[in-house]
Amino acid sequence: MTLLPKEIMSMLDRKGTKVADLVHWMECDRLPDGGYTDGYLVLSREYLHIFRGSVTSKEKTFSSDAARRSKDAGKPGRDRSIDWAWERIPVERLESLVIVNLVASGMVVAKEREERVIGAFTSGQMKQAVRFAGAFDKMKKNERLEAFEQNEESEGASCPTCGLMYPEEGRPFCPKCMKRHAVFARLLSFAGKYKLSIFFIVLFMLLNSATGLVIPYFQGTVLFDQALAGSGAFAGKIGLVIVIILAFRTLSLLFGVLFGTIIAKLAAKVAFDLKSAVFTALQRLSLDFFMVGRPVIS
């Protein structure tokens, strides 16, 4: 979880909210009407604190620098001149918190007498938002809350090699550092049982290339230098040379059609095997795998 900036920690302390009173918090890095900004929702046992930063931007950078800034938030030496707008709502006045899932983003909607948007975030903060709403629900129901650690920063949010942020939180997969030859080898394994088809594909490709190389020789050297010039093995045999050229063109076209047809059939079979393997793997997963962390949609 992203650490709270020291400015916010100081503001909470001045307002009488101690660290021990905090239940949960989340980062809101988007404006409800578009654009990006620094913002936080902080839930204590008495109040829901809303912090909005004064710095806004039309773009958001997902890079190694952004990842390091996220990890360095709240640590000594972090100096950012942001004027924070602060608002707090007594928890007893709130009926519910709902996470609205949008396209590549989401919103936190609080219901008092009326519903209103208190925060917006990009899809990377969705997991935090779901946990935040879950903590609020537990607190309203007087259920036992799990111990909340201030340093609950998920390790591995970015690639340790290149620093690029992972596309999905909690899934250490870096598309930049991925070994593409290993992925190709795994895909190639699906074609292992079609060795005969692959053999004929390679054979017909070679034959197609060979016949294609012979045609320019007959059209140029043999036809003009021998048949038309009246010298060499094909002197005066123009009709024979033309028949040979047509024969090689026909063979080249035939070999091309053959290996193209086999490739089309092989690609369909390999795609079917790949989809079957994925579907079989999904069937082995438990129902909890598909339900845990699923955002609430109003």
N, C-alpha and C positions, 0 to 999 in steps of 0.2 A: 504494500500500500504506500502511496506517495506520502512523504513526511510533510507535516505542516510547516510553512515558513515561520521563521522566528518572529517576524512582525505580527503574525496572527496569534502566535502563542503569547506574545507580550500583550496584545490587545485583550485576549481572553482573560489573562491574569489581572489586568487592570479593571475589567468588568466583573471580577469576582468569580470567574470560572476557572477552577484549578485543573491541572492535567488529570488528576485522579477522578474528576467528575465526568470526563469525556467517555462517551460510549462508542462512537464511531465517527468517521468523517470520510469525505470523498472529494475528488477534484472535479470541478466543472470548467472545462476548457473551451466552452463554446457559448455564444450568445444566442438567446432564443430566436432572435430575428436575423441571425446570420453573423458571420465573422467569428473571431476567436479572441479569448481573453483569459486572464487568470482569475479563477474563482474557486471557492470552497464552501461546502456545506459541512457544518460541524454539529454533531448531535451530542448534547450533554443530558444529564438526567432531568434537567428542568427546562432547558431551552434548545431550540433549533437555531443555530447561528448561521447567517448567510453573509458571505464575504464576496464582494465583487471588486476586481482590480480596475484601475483606471486605464491601463494600457490595453489597447485593442489592436487587432490585426486582421487583415483579409485573408491571410494565409497561415497555415500551420506547418512547421517543419518537423518531419519525422527523420531524425538522423542520430548519429552517435553523440553529437553535442547535445541534442535534446534529451537523449537518454541519460547522459551524465548530469544535465541540469536537474532532471527529475530525481535522480538519486541524491544529488547534493542539496536538495531543498531542505531547509531547516537546519543545516549544519553550519558551524561557525565559518565566517568568512564569506557568506553569501550576502551580497549587498545589491539589492534591486530597489530602485526608487519607484515604488508603486504606492499610490494613495488608495487605501482600501475603504470601500463603502460597506458599512456594517449594519446589519438588521438582525433582530432576534425575535423568535415567536415562541411563546410558552408552549411546552409540549402538551399541556392539558387542553389547549385550544385546538389542537390538531386532531382531526378524526382519522386521517390516513395519509400515507405517502404512496404514490403510484409511479412506477417507471414506465414511460411510454417509449416503445421501440420504434424509431424512425429509420429512414434509409441512411446508413452509415453514421447515425447519430441517435441521440435519445434525449428525453426530458424528464425532469423530476417534477411531479405535480403534487402540490400539497392541498389538502381539503380542510378548510376551516368552515366558515359559513358558506363560502364559495370556493371553487377550485381556482388555483392560480399556479403558473409555472414559476418555480423558485430556482431552477437551474437547468442548464443544458450542457451536453457533453458529446464528445465524439465516441465512436463505437469502441475504441480502445479502453474506455472507462466503464463499459457496460457491466463488467463483473463487479467492479467496486460499487456501482449504483445498486445492483441487485442485493449485495451484502448490506449496503446502507439501509435500504428499505426493509430488509429482513430484520436488522437490528432494531429499527424503529417499531416494527410490529411486535417483536418479542417484548420490548420495553413497555408498550401500551397494554399488552396482555399480562404484564407482571410475570413473565417467564424468565427463567434463569439465563443470563447472558454469559457467553463464553468470555474468558479472559482476553482483554484487548491489549495488544502490545503496540506501543508507539512505533517501534522499529519493525513493524510487520511489512517490510519491503520484500517483494517477491524477487529472489535472486534469478538471474538469467533473463531479465527483461530485454536484454540486448545481447547480440552475438559477442563473445569475448575475443574473437579473432579480428573482425572488421568494425565492431561497434554498432552495426545496423540493428535497429529495433526489430524484434520478431513480429511477423504479420499477425500472430494470435498470441495473446497473453497466456503464459503457462505452457506453450508449445514451443520448445527450443528448436526451431527450424529456420535456418537462415538461407534464403534463396540465392544470396550472393556467394556464400561459401559452400553451397551444396556441391557434392561431387557428381557432376553430370554423367560421367562415364559409368558410375555405379548405377544410376537410374536407368541408363541405356541397357546395362547388363541385365537388370531385373526385367525390363520390358522384353529383352531378347529371349529371356528364359521361357516366355509364353509361346515363342515360335519354335521351341525345341522339338515338339512332336510333329512338326511339319517340315522335316528335313528334306523329304523327297520333293516337295513343292519348291523349297528354296533352291535345291539343286537345279531343277528345271528353269527356275527364274534366272539364275546366274548363267546357265547354259544358253538360253535363248537371248539374253542380253549380249553375251559375247558374240554369238552368231549374227545378231542384228548389227553390232558394231563392225564385225568383219566384213559382212556383205556391203555395209554402207561405205567402207573404205575402198572396196574393190571398184565400185561404180565410177568414182572420179578418174581412176586409172584408165578404164575402158573408154570413158567419154573424152578424155584428153589425149593421152599418149597413143592408145591403140587406134582410136577412130581417126584422128587427124594425122598422126605421124606415120601410121602404117596403112590403114585401109584407104584413106583419101590420097596419101602421098605415093601409094603404090610400091611400098617397100616393107620388108619384114614378113613375119609369119602370117599376118592378116592382110596382106597386100590385095586390094581389090575386093575384099570380102566385107563390104559395107553392110549387107543384109545380115550376115552372121554376127557382126559386132553389135548391131542394133538388137538382135534377138538376145544376145548374151546380156546386154545392159538391161533390157526389159526383164529377163529372168532374175538377175540379181536384185533389181528393184522390187520385184514381186516377193522374192525370198526375204528381203529386208523388211518389207511391210508385214509379211506373215509372221516372222519371228517377233516383231514389235507387238502385233496383236496377241500373240500367244503369251508372251511374258507379261503384257499388260493385264490380260484376263486372269492369269494365275495370281498376280499381285492383288488385284481387286478382291478375288475370293479369299486369299490368305489374310488380307487386312480385315475383312469382315469376320473371319473366324477368330483371329487374335483379339479383336475388339470384343467379341462375344465372350471369349474366355476371360478377358480382363474384367468385364462387367460382372460375370458370374463369380469370379474370385472376390471382388469387392462386396457383392451382395451376400456371399457366404460368410465373409468376415463380419459384416454388419449383423448378421443373424446370430453370431456367437456372442455379441455384446449384450449386456444386461439392459433392462429398461432404464435403470438409474443413469446409465451413460448418456442417454438422450434427454433426460429430464433435469439433471443437476445443472444449476446455473442458468436455466432458461429464464429470460426476462419476462416480467409481467406485462402484458399488453392490454391496455384499456380499450 
